[in-house]
Amino acid sequence: MSTLEYTISMLETMPEDKLREVQKYIQYLIFKDMSDTPMESFNEDVIVRQLTESMKKSDMGATTPADIVSRRMKEKYAI
């Protein structure tokens, strides 16, 4: 059985409410607007510039210890 055949057989036996959920998710994937994503797209020049600045700061000692960063992440994002 191919992946397509398997997928179709699953959809044929799926309850109506679950089919609507699948449909909504597929529509989201197809039609989502990239402008509402939290990550901003950067071109190569911007990335290289930011990495260069970051390396300079690191070389000057302007860093934060990993345990402090981890603690802040846990506090901010509850992870």
CNS distance restraints for C-alpha pairs under 8 A (distance, minus, plus):
assign (resid   1 and name CA) (resid   5 and name CA) 6.05 0.50 0.50
assign (resid   1 and name CA) (resid   6 and name CA) 6.35 0.50 0.50
assign (resid   2 and name CA) (resid   6 and name CA) 6.13 0.50 0.50
assign (resid   3 and name CA) (resid   7 and name CA) 6.06 0.50 0.50
assign (resid   4 and name CA) (resid   8 and name CA) 6.14 0.50 0.50
assign (resid   5 and name CA) (resid   9 and name CA) 6.15 0.50 0.50
assign (resid   6 and name CA) (resid  10 and name CA) 6.25 0.50 0.50
assign (resid   7 and name CA) (resid  11 and name CA) 6.25 0.50 0.50
assign (resid   8 and name CA) (resid  12 and name CA) 6.11 0.50 0.50
assign (resid   9 and name CA) (resid  13 and name CA) 6.52 0.50 0.50
assign (resid  10 and name CA) (resid  14 and name CA) 6.10 0.50 0.50
assign (resid  11 and name CA) (resid  19 and name CA) 7.01 0.50 0.50
assign (resid  14 and name CA) (resid  18 and name CA) 6.39 0.50 0.50
assign (resid  14 and name CA) (resid  19 and name CA) 6.30 0.50 0.50
assign (resid  15 and name CA) (resid  19 and name CA) 6.32 0.50 0.50
assign (resid  16 and name CA) (resid  20 and name CA) 6.35 0.50 0.50
assign (resid  17 and name CA) (resid  21 and name CA) 6.49 0.50 0.50
assign (resid  18 and name CA) (resid  22 and name CA) 6.27 0.50 0.50
assign (resid  19 and name CA) (resid  23 and name CA) 6.09 0.50 0.50
assign (resid  20 and name CA) (resid  24 and name CA) 6.09 0.50 0.50
assign (resid  21 and name CA) (resid  25 and name CA) 6.18 0.50 0.50
assign (resid  22 and name CA) (resid  26 and name CA) 6.16 0.50 0.50
assign (resid  23 and name CA) (resid  27 and name CA) 6.14 0.50 0.50
assign (resid  24 and name CA) (resid  28 and name CA) 6.11 0.50 0.50
assign (resid  25 and name CA) (resid  29 and name CA) 6.27 0.50 0.50
assign (resid  26 and name CA) (resid  30 and name CA) 6.18 0.50 0.50
assign (resid  27 and name CA) (resid  31 and name CA) 5.78 0.50 0.50
assign (resid  27 and name CA) (resid  32 and name CA) 7.73 0.50 0.50
assign (resid  28 and name CA) (resid  32 and name CA) 5.19 0.50 0.50
assign (resid  33 and name CA) (resid  37 and name CA) 7.69 0.50 0.50
assign (resid  42 and name CA) (resid  46 and name CA) 5.99 0.50 0.50
assign (resid  42 and name CA) (resid  47 and name CA) 6.39 0.50 0.50
assign (resid  43 and name CA) (resid  47 and name CA) 6.48 0.50 0.50
assign (resid  44 and name CA) (resid  48 and name CA) 6.12 0.50 0.50
assign (resid  45 and name CA) (resid  49 and name CA) 6.13 0.50 0.50
assign (resid  46 and name CA) (resid  50 and name CA) 6.14 0.50 0.50
assign (resid  47 and name CA) (resid  51 and name CA) 6.10 0.50 0.50
assign (resid  48 and name CA) (resid  52 and name CA) 6.03 0.50 0.50
assign (resid  49 and name CA) (resid  53 and name CA) 6.23 0.50 0.50
assign (resid  50 and name CA) (resid  54 and name CA) 6.11 0.50 0.50
assign (resid  51 and name CA) (resid  55 and name CA) 6.12 0.50 0.50
assign (resid  52 and name CA) (resid  56 and name CA) 6.29 0.50 0.50
assign (resid  53 and name CA) (resid  57 and name CA) 6.30 0.50 0.50
assign (resid  54 and name CA) (resid  58 and name CA) 6.16 0.50 0.50
assign (resid  55 and name CA) (resid  59 and name CA) 6.06 0.50 0.50
assign (resid  56 and name CA) (resid  60 and name CA) 6.31 0.50 0.50
assign (resid  57 and name CA) (resid  61 and name CA) 6.42 0.50 0.50
assign (resid  57 and name CA) (resid  62 and name CA) 5.25 0.50 0.50
assign (resid  57 and name CA) (resid  63 and name CA) 7.33 0.50 0.50
assign (resid  58 and name CA) (resid  62 and name CA) 5.35 0.50 0.50
assign (resid  58 and name CA) (resid  63 and name CA) 5.75 0.50 0.50
assign (resid  64 and name CA) (resid  68 and name CA) 6.76 0.50 0.50
assign (resid  64 and name CA) (resid  69 and name CA) 6.67 0.50 0.50
assign (resid  65 and name CA) (resid  69 and name CA) 6.48 0.50 0.50
assign (resid  66 and name CA) (resid  70 and name CA) 6.03 0.50 0.50
assign (resid  67 and name CA) (resid  71 and name CA) 6.14 0.50 0.50
assign (resid  68 and name CA) (resid  72 and name CA) 6.17 0.50 0.50
assign (resid  69 and name CA) (resid  73 and name CA) 6.16 0.50 0.50
assign (resid  70 and name CA) (resid  74 and name CA) 6.19 0.50 0.50
assign (resid  71 and name CA) (resid  75 and name CA) 6.22 0.50 0.50
assign (resid  72 and name CA) (resid  76 and name CA) 5.97 0.50 0.50
assign (resid  73 and name CA) (resid  77 and name CA) 5.66 0.50 0.50
assign (resid  73 and name CA) (resid  78 and name CA) 7.26 0.50 0.50
assign (resid  73 and name CA) (resid  79 and name CA) 6.92 0.50 0.50
assign (resid  74 and name CA) (resid  78 and name CA) 4.75 0.50 0.50
assign (resid  74 and name CA) (resid  79 and name CA) 4.65 0.50 0.50
assign (resid  75 and name CA) (resid  79 and name CA) 7.53 0.50 0.50
